[in-house]
Amino acid sequence: MTDNERDGLIVRIRQMRRLAAVRDRPKVDAAAGPQAERLRDLETRVAHLERLLEGLQDSVYRESERHAKLIAELQAQVQPGTMSAALADDVRSRGL
């Protein structure tokens, strides 16, 4: 597990705990007023948005890793030694 994966896992665990804490809070009584209820609703929405952001960050990271591997493979294919061997094989297979 890489450091980035470990850090992402830690952040997701914290988010899940934070969301569970928000859900487990006691219901707001009528004396507290509508502002407390509104604040609780906003906290729930922010926790949801944080989870979505974490998912987006994970997706972007995986895509960047995929692109990095693809670029590394392409660079290996255009190395002079590799390319000349591929061209020589092509010439032999075509009988030129």
MODELLER restraints for C-alpha pairs under 7 A, 6 or more apart:
rsr = mdl.restraints
at = mdl.atoms
rsr.add(forms.Gaussian(group=physical.xy_distance, feature=features.Distance(at['CA:15:A'], at['CA:51:A']), mean=6.79, stdev=0.5))
rsr.add(forms.Gaussian(group=physical.xy_distance, feature=features.Distance(at['CA:19:A'], at['CA:47:A']), mean=5.89, stdev=0.5))
rsr.add(forms.Gaussian(group=physical.xy_distance, feature=features.Distance(at['CA:22:A'], at['CA:44:A']), mean=6.60, stdev=0.5))
rsr.add(forms.Gaussian(group=physical.xy_distance, feature=features.Distance(at['CA:28:A'], at['CA:36:A']), mean=6.85, stdev=0.5))
rsr.add(forms.Gaussian(group=physical.xy_distance, feature=features.Distance(at['CA:28:A'], at['CA:37:A']), mean=6.11, stdev=0.5))
rsr.add(forms.Gaussian(group=physical.xy_distance, feature=features.Distance(at['CA:77:A'], at['CA:83:A']), mean=6.37, stdev=0.5))
